[in-house]
Amino acid sequence: MAFDIAIVGAGIAGASLAAAVAPHARVLLLEAEDAAGYHATGRSAAFWSETYGGPDIQPLTAASEGPLRQGGFLEPLGSLHIGRAEDEARVEAFLAAFGGSGVALERVDPAGLVPGLRPEWTLGVREPSCAYIDVGGLHAAALATAKRDGAELVTRASLSAAERRDGRWLLDTPAGRFEADILVDAAGAWADPIAVRCGAKPLGIQPYRRTLVQMRTDPAAPAGMPHVADISGNFYFKPEAAGKLWLSPHDETATDPCDAAPEELDVAIAIDRFEHVVDWRVAAVERRWAGLRTFAPDRLPIYGFDPEVPGFFWCAGQGGFGIQTAPAASMVAAAVLLGRSPDPAVASIDPARYAPTRFATG
């Protein structure tokens, strides 16, 4: 039961990193739940947007587009960022933030793109590259690739204890004891507790609850309608198959790591905000759920070896952009982890900007 690399967490972060490093090392994936991807990965809003996460995340998102399209994981959607007259400064700042980045953005009249849009929503920025993303397919493909190259996935294997002895990690789980030279913390919302269990200092990684609602509306969302997002960050909604609509109040409620569940108040807030955007009637709320989006204090992901604990590697803090950046993020992290030259697709991305050493003090 000895491995070169043990990865704690088999969501999209751990699975995609395992797929990237398995050809070069013997890899173990430890998953606390009955199945991989139960928490954040399995509850994603499932869209790919180059502007999501901001300009510091955009290089990872852009570098991920090629692999995602080649794998057949993206389908056309488009996005429309809308605002009212008082949001003009936000619109200008949004356009300026991505100036020179290569992201295609254009100012438009939103009324022509969203039927029933209330008249006060006069500002619009179109982001045509936004796409649906097949989250389940992407995650399954990463796990399959890792397995094909020899990685082993063990479920119901939460990390109960970890000890560094003679240059190796001794890992205790309900599924047995394992050994590894390197331990990767890809535990999402549980990243800081896992780090503490391994003797590393927590980095202030905070989970936040995000609510999603699936609805039927009258009229139904028309075919070809884009993803619609408030430029002020108070909601987004997007059409789904069979006339469904997914809606979020874009909430961020700090919480402990947990099996997140939606609050009725957040669902009510989402519907209220939606009804102030369009004149559609909410015919039925068919489903509601919540997931956790986990951020480092500066809202950038963390990829790299801990500066104080030998053999402990961070792959955490991927917020709500972990899925859309997974291909590039795994290439960046794998290069640092293995001490190899980066894949040409991410050669222009400086991994130092994501290193845990940025949180060092003194």
N, C-alpha and C positions, 0 to 999 in steps of 0.2 A: 504493500500500500504506500510505496514511496514515489514521489513525483518531483519534477523540477519546479513546477509552478502550481500553486493551489489558488483558485479564484473563488472568493466568497461572494455569492450572488450570481444567479443565472438569468437575470433580466437582460435587457438589450445591451447594457454596458458589459456585463460579464460574458454573455454569449458571443458578442461580436469580437471582444478581445481574445476569447478562447479560439475562435475561428482564425484569427490573425496569427496567433503564436503556436498553435498546435503542430504546424509542419516543422517547427524548429525545437520543440521541447515536449516532454511528457506533462500533460495538463490535466488537472482535476478541477471540476466545477462543483462547488458545494452549494446546494439550494435548501433553504430552511423549509419551504412549503412543499406540498405534495406534487406540485408541478411548477416548472420554470415560468417566469413572467406573470405571476399572479397579481402583483401589486401595480406599480406605475406602468409597466410595459403593457399589461393587459387592459388598461383603462385609459389609453391614450385617446385624444381627440382626433388623431389620425389624419393630419394634414402636414404637408411639407411647404415651408415658406422661407424664402431667403432673408426676409426682414425679421423673422421671429427670433427673439433673443438679442437683437441689436447688432451693431457693426462689429463687435469683437467676436461674435459667434458666426457671423456670415461667412468668413473664409472656410470654416468647417462644413457649413451647410452647402456652400457652392462646390467644394471638393467631393461631397457625398453624392451630388446629383448624377454624375456619370455612372457609378456603380448601381445606384438605385434604379436608374432608367434601364440599364443593361440587364438587370435582374428582373425587370418587369414589375417593380414594386410601386411605380408612380402612374397615376391616371390624371388627365387634365381636369382642372377645377377653376383656377384663377381666384384672385382675392381682390376685394374692394374695401379700402379703408375710408370710413366716412366721418364727417364732423359737421358741426354747426358753425355759424358765422364767428362765434367767439373762440373757435378752435383754430383759427387761421394760423396763429403762431406755432401751434403744435404741428400743423401740416407742413409748414415751411421748415421746421426743425427736423421733421421726419425725412423730408426730401434731401435736406442738406446732409444728414447723417449718413446717407447711402450714396451721396454724390461721388462719382469716380470708382465705385465698387463693382460696377458692371451689372447691378440689379436693375432690371427694366421697370421703371415707375413712370406713370403719366397721370397728370391731373385730368379728371373727367367730371361730367355731370352725373351724379349717382342716380338721379331719378330714372334715367333710361336703362339702368341695369338692375334695379330692384323694384318690381311692381308694388304699388301701394306704399312706397316710402313717404313718410310724413314730410310736409313741405319745409320744415326747419332744417332738415338734413341736406344742406346745399353744397357741402364740400366733399370731394371724392378724389382718391388716388388709387389707380388701378395697378395691380401687381399680377401680370398675366402668367408668370411662371409658377405660381402657387399650384400645388397638386394634392390630390388624395394620395395617401400612402398606405400600402397594405402592411400594417404593423405585424399582424399574425404571420403573414408569409415571410416577412423579413426576419423576424425572430426565429421562426422555424428553420429557415435556410441557414442562419448563423449556427444554430445548434447542430444541424445536420452536417455542415461543413466541418465543425469542430470534431464531431464524432467520427466522421470519415477519416480524419487525420490523427485519430487515436485518443482524443480527449475523452475523459470519463465524467459523466454527469451522475451525481448522487443526490437524490432528493431526501426530504425529511432529515436534513443534516445541518441543522443550525449549529453555529460554532459556539460551543459551551465553554471552552478553554483553549488557550494557545500559549505555548512556551517556546522560546528560542534557546536551543541547546546545541552546542558544538556545530554552529553554523547552519542548523536546520530548524524548521518549525515543526513542533509536535502539536497536532490539532485534534482536539477531542470533540466529537459530535455524537448525537444519538444513533447515527448509522455506523459508528466505529471510530477508530483512531487512524489518522493519516499523517504522513510526513511530507514536507516539501522544502525545497531550498528557498523559494520566494513565496510570500503570501500577498495576494492582490486583494485589496478592499474595494469591491464593486457592489457593496451592499445597499446602495441607494439611500433611503431614509435612515437606515441603520448604520451608515458609514462611520459616524463618530463613536457610537457605542462599540462597534467592532474594533475600531482603532484603540480605544481605551482597554479593551479586553486583551489586546496584543501589546500593551505597554506604550503605545504612541499617544501623543497629546491630541485631543480633539481640536478640530480646526474651525468650529463654529458652523458646521453644516446643518442647515435648518430645513426640515420638511414643512410644506405648506399644502393645505387641502384645496383642491380645485373641483368644482361641481360641474356636472354635465347632465343635460336633460334631453331625452328623445321625445319629440312631439309630433302630432298630426295637426295641421293648420287648415283653415279655410280662408282663402284658397290655399291649395298645396303649393309648396315651393316649385316654381317653374323649372323645367329642364334648362340647363345652361346657366342658371343663376350662380354667381360666384360665392365663395366664402366671404362673409361680411364682418368687418371688425371695426369697433369704435376707435378712432384715433386717440382718444383719451384713455383707452384701456378698461372700459366698463362692461363690455360684452363682446361676444362673437357668436355667429351662427353659420351653419353651412348645410346645404341640402344633402340628403342621403338617398339611398335606393328606395323605391316604392313610395315616393312622396313624403318620406320622413324628413324631419329637420332636427339637427343637433344644435343645442344652445348652451352657452355657458355665461355666467355673470362675471367671468374673469376674476373670480375671487381668489384671494391668497390669505388663508387663515393659518397662522403658525400653530403647529401641533406636534405632539410627540410622535415618534414612529409608531404606526398602527395600521390595522386593516381599515382604511378610511371608509366612512359612510356619509352620504349626503345629509345635510340639515334641511328641514322643511323651510326654514327662513331663507336660505340661500336659493332654493328652488323658486320660492315666491318672488324673490328679488330678481332672479333671471327673467321670469315671465313678465314682471312689471316693466323691466327695462326694454324687453322685446316689444311690448305693446306700445311703448313710446317711440318706437322706430318705424313700425309699419302698421297699417290698419287691418291686418289679418286677425282672424279670430283663432284662438287656441282651442281646437276641437277636443284634444285629449293629450294628457301627459302619459306616455306609454312606459317610460322607463326613466330612472334617475340613478346616478352613481357618482362616486367621488374617487379621485386618485390623489397621490402625493407627488408634488414637484419639489425637488430638494436642491437647495442652492448653497454654495459657499458664500461667505460674507460679501465678496465682490461680484458675485453672480457669474463668475467664469468657472468652467470645469477644472478639475484637479487631476493631472496625470503626472506621475513621477514618484521616485523613491523618497521615503520619509528621510529628512536630514539627520534624524537622531536614532531611529530604530533600524538596524541593518536588516535587509531582506524584506522590508515592508513597503509595498507599492500602493499608491492611491490611484483609484480610477472612479472618481465620485464627483458629486456636485453638478450633475448634468441637467438640472432643472427640467423645464418642459421641452427642451430641444435635444434630449438624448437620443431619440429615435431618428430624427431627421439628420443628425450629424453622425450617426453610428458608424458608417463606413470609414469616413475620414478620421474620426476620433480614435477608432481602433487601430488605424495605421500609425497615427501619431504616438499613441500609447505603446504600441507594440515595438516601435523603433527604440523608444527610450528603455523599455523593459528588457529588451534583448541586446541592447547596445549595438544595433545595426543601423545602416543607412536607411533613411525613410523612403517609403514608396514615392516614386516621382509625382504621384497625384497630390501629395501633401508636402513636397520638398520646400515649397515657399512659406509654409507655416512654421513659425518659430515655437518649438515646444516649451521654451523657457517661460512664455507668457502664462502657461498653465501649470507650472511646477509648484509643488507644495512649499518650496523654500520662500515663496513670496509672502508667506505668513510668518516668517521667522522674525523674532524681535530681539533687541539687545545687541 
